[in-house]
Structures are given as structure tokens and as C-alpha cells.
Amino acid sequence: MPATRNDSLLKNLAIAFGDGLAFAAGMKLSQRAVNRRPAAAVAIPQPSASIDRRLVEAVVQAVEDRIKKHSAQMERRISELETQVATEWELRSAWGEATGAALAEIRASFDARLADLRASFRAEVQALRGRQQAIEENAAPRDLLRTIGHAYLAAADSTETR
């Protein structure tokens, strides 16, 4: 559809340009014709009021017809654009809703996975704390035995050296 609009626009520009060239050429020819005639020989007839009125009415009617035609074309173009905008809006709204739903689903999945990871991490931390506590509970008797052993060895060394 954009190609036809561009073609129509180019066509209208070409017509307007051609009209302008024709008008300019006519003006130039009429100026030359006026300049060639002697001033005394030029007799301008006085137009009658009825000819002027009919001429003005014809010009006004032609301009009104052209404006009505152009107005109808513009109305069609505006209604086409409104339809296109409405269709595009509906498509984008539907796409946005679908995207929003997909993002909500991804977010829910992410949140669930994050909750699972947090629970797993908490369980592992609890297990490590339990092991550390067991090691600390077993360390007290071992430290006592180690202290007794060191004291015995120290006592044995001191008896031997005497």
C-alpha cells in the first residue's frame, strides 16, 4: 500500500509541476504579445457584468468541485489510516498481553526454583552445623586424653632425667 501512496503523491506532484510550467509559459507568451503591440493599437474591450459573473461562478464551481474531490480523498485516507492504527494497536496489545503472560510464567518458575535452591542451601547449612557440633562434642574427650597423655609423657621424662 505505501507504493500506491508514493505513486499517487508523485503523480500529483508531476501534475502540479506541469500546471506550473504551463502557467509560466502562458504568462511569458502573453507578456511577449503585449510587448510587441503598439500601445495605441491595443483596445481592451470592456467585459459585461453577466460574463464576469458567469466566469466567476464557473471558476468558483470548479474550485469547489476540486476541493470536494480532494476532501473525499482525504477522508478515505484518514479512515484507512484509522483502520490501520486500530489493527496495529490490537495486534500490539495482544502481543503485549501474551508477552506479559509469558514473563509472569517465567517469573513464577524462577521464583519456585529460587525457593527450592534456598531450601536446599538451608538444609546443607544445617547439616554442616550438625557435623561441626558432633565434631566439637567428640573433641572434648579427645582433648582431655591428649592433655593427660602430654602430662604423662612430661612426668615420665622428668622421672627419667632425675
C-alpha positions as CSV (number, residue, x, y, z in Angstrom):
1,M,0.0,0.0,0.0
2,P,2.8,2.5,0.6
3,A,3.9,2.1,-3.0
4,T,0.5,3.3,-4.3
5,R,0.5,6.3,-1.9
6,N,4.0,7.2,-3.1
7,D,2.9,6.8,-6.8
8,S,-0.2,9.0,-6.1
9,L,1.9,11.6,-4.4
10,L,4.5,11.6,-7.3
11,K,1.6,11.8,-9.8
12,N,0.1,14.8,-8.0
13,L,3.5,16.5,-7.8
14,A,4.1,15.9,-11.5
15,I,0.6,17.3,-12.4
16,A,1.2,20.4,-10.2
17,F,4.6,20.9,-11.7
18,G,3.2,20.6,-15.2
19,D,0.4,23.0,-14.4
20,G,3.0,25.5,-13.1
21,L,5.1,25.1,-16.2
22,A,2.1,25.6,-18.5
23,F,1.0,28.7,-16.5
24,A,4.6,30.2,-16.6
25,A,4.8,29.6,-20.4
26,G,1.4,31.2,-20.9
27,M,2.4,34.2,-18.8
28,K,5.6,34.6,-20.8
29,L,3.8,34.3,-24.2
30,S,1.2,36.8,-23.1
31,Q,3.8,39.3,-21.9
32,R,5.7,39.0,-25.2
33,A,2.4,39.5,-27.1
34,V,1.6,42.6,-25.1
35,N,5.1,44.0,-25.5
36,R,5.0,43.5,-29.3
37,R,1.8,45.5,-29.9
38,P,1.9,49.3,-30.0
39,A,0.1,50.9,-27.2
40,A,-2.4,52.7,-29.4
41,A,-3.4,49.6,-31.2
42,V,-4.4,47.7,-28.0
43,A,-8.0,48.1,-27.4
44,I,-9.3,46.2,-24.4
45,P,-13.0,45.5,-24.7
46,Q,-15.0,46.2,-21.5
47,P,-16.4,42.9,-20.3
48,S,-20.1,42.9,-19.4
49,A,-21.2,42.1,-15.9
50,S,-23.0,39.0,-16.9
51,I,-19.9,37.4,-18.5
52,D,-17.8,38.3,-15.4
53,R,-20.4,36.8,-13.1
54,R,-20.7,33.6,-15.2
55,L,-17.0,33.3,-15.4
56,V,-16.6,33.8,-11.6
57,E,-19.3,31.3,-10.9
58,A,-17.7,28.8,-13.2
59,V,-14.3,29.2,-11.6
60,V,-15.8,29.1,-8.1
61,Q,-17.7,25.9,-9.0
62,A,-14.6,24.3,-10.4
63,V,-12.6,25.1,-7.3
64,E,-15.4,23.8,-5.1
65,D,-15.6,20.6,-7.1
66,R,-11.9,20.1,-6.8
67,I,-12.0,20.8,-3.0
68,K,-14.8,18.3,-2.6
69,K,-12.9,15.7,-4.6
70,H,-9.8,16.3,-2.5
71,S,-11.8,16.3,0.7
72,A,-13.3,12.9,-0.2
73,Q,-9.8,11.5,-0.9
74,M,-8.5,12.8,2.4
75,E,-11.5,11.3,4.3
76,R,-10.8,7.9,2.7
77,R,-7.1,8.2,3.5
78,I,-7.9,9.2,7.1
79,S,-10.4,6.3,7.5
80,E,-7.8,3.9,6.1
81,L,-5.1,5.2,8.5
82,E,-7.6,4.9,11.4
83,T,-8.3,1.3,10.5
84,Q,-4.6,0.5,10.2
85,V,-3.8,2.2,13.5
86,A,-6.7,0.3,15.2
87,T,-5.5,-3.0,13.7
88,E,-1.9,-2.3,14.7
89,W,-3.0,-1.4,18.2
90,E,-5.0,-4.6,18.6
91,L,-2.0,-6.7,17.4
92,R,0.4,-4.9,19.7
93,S,-2.0,-5.2,22.6
94,A,-2.4,-8.9,22.1
95,W,1.3,-9.4,21.7
96,G,1.9,-7.3,24.9
97,E,-0.6,-9.4,26.8
98,A,0.9,-12.7,25.6
99,T,4.4,-11.4,26.4
100,G,3.3,-10.3,29.8
101,A,1.7,-13.7,30.5
102,A,4.9,-15.4,29.3
103,L,7.0,-13.2,31.5
104,A,4.8,-13.9,34.5
105,E,5.1,-17.6,33.9
106,I,8.9,-17.3,33.7
107,R,9.0,-15.2,36.8
108,A,6.9,-17.8,38.7
109,S,9.2,-20.6,37.5
110,F,12.2,-18.6,38.6
111,D,10.8,-17.8,42.0
112,A,9.9,-21.5,42.5
113,R,13.4,-22.6,41.5
114,L,14.9,-19.9,43.8
115,A,12.8,-21.1,46.7
116,D,14.0,-24.7,46.1
117,L,17.6,-23.6,46.0
118,R,17.2,-21.6,49.2
119,A,15.6,-24.6,51.0
120,S,18.4,-26.9,49.7
121,F,21.0,-24.4,50.9
122,R,19.4,-24.1,54.3
123,A,19.4,-27.9,54.6
124,E,23.0,-28.1,53.7
125,V,23.9,-25.4,56.2
126,Q,22.0,-27.2,58.9
127,A,23.8,-30.5,58.1
128,L,27.2,-28.7,58.2
129,R,26.3,-27.2,61.6
130,G,25.3,-30.6,62.9
131,R,28.6,-32.2,61.8
132,Q,30.5,-29.3,63.3
133,Q,28.6,-29.7,66.6
134,A,29.3,-33.5,66.6
135,I,33.0,-32.9,65.9
136,E,33.1,-30.3,68.8
137,E,31.3,-32.8,71.1
138,N,33.9,-35.5,70.2
139,A,36.7,-33.1,70.5
140,A,36.3,-32.5,74.3
141,P,37.2,-36.1,75.4
142,R,39.9,-36.3,72.8
143,D,41.5,-33.0,74.1
144,L,41.2,-34.4,77.6
145,L,43.0,-37.6,76.6
146,R,45.6,-35.6,74.7
147,T,46.2,-33.4,77.8
148,I,46.5,-36.4,80.0
149,G,48.9,-38.1,77.6
150,H,51.1,-35.0,77.4
151,A,51.1,-34.7,81.2
152,Y,52.1,-38.4,81.5
153,L,54.9,-38.0,79.0
154,A,56.1,-34.9,80.7
155,A,56.0,-36.8,84.0
156,A,57.8,-39.8,82.5
157,D,60.5,-37.5,81.0
158,S,61.1,-35.8,84.3
159,T,61.5,-39.1,86.2
160,E,64.0,-40.3,83.7
161,T,66.1,-37.3,83.8
162,R,66.4,-37.4,87.5
